């Protein structure tokens, strides 16, 4: 009988976890909906009301700010995300690097580049392009060129040029 109760408790915990993940997905979908139409204020309001945030939530709001030219806000949310112990992924970092490029935050961009290298991130077309753009816009053309050469050396990335 005791084993049956343990199994039932385990099932209840699994169901609760699935319900929680479903709630997060609904919140994320709503925030992304506002973000995709450029309604930054509504997206930010929902994000602030969200009871539990995951990496996807943070990435959606950071990207929303960055895509709507609110770069300082994007970087502030990124800082808050890090303080909450959430580790960024490639998508998050691409948006953050883009925000750095637009406001000339070369030091933060370099810090993120080091983070990428230390943590084994592959420089795919998105991350690589964001880094090249950031270094170029921040006046570090030599680093930008090094980025091009580094990315060109990776077999996973094909660079195409129009004639």
Buried (B, 14 or more C-beta within 10 A) or exposed (E): EEEEEEEEEEEEEEEEEEEEEEEBEEBBEBBBBBBEEEBBEBBBEBBEEBEEBBBBBBBBBBBBBBBBEBBEBBBBBBEBBEEEEBEBEBBBBBBBBBBBBBBBBBEBBBEBBEEBEEEEBEBBBBBBBBBBBBBBBBEBEEBBEBBBEBBEEEEEBEEEEEE
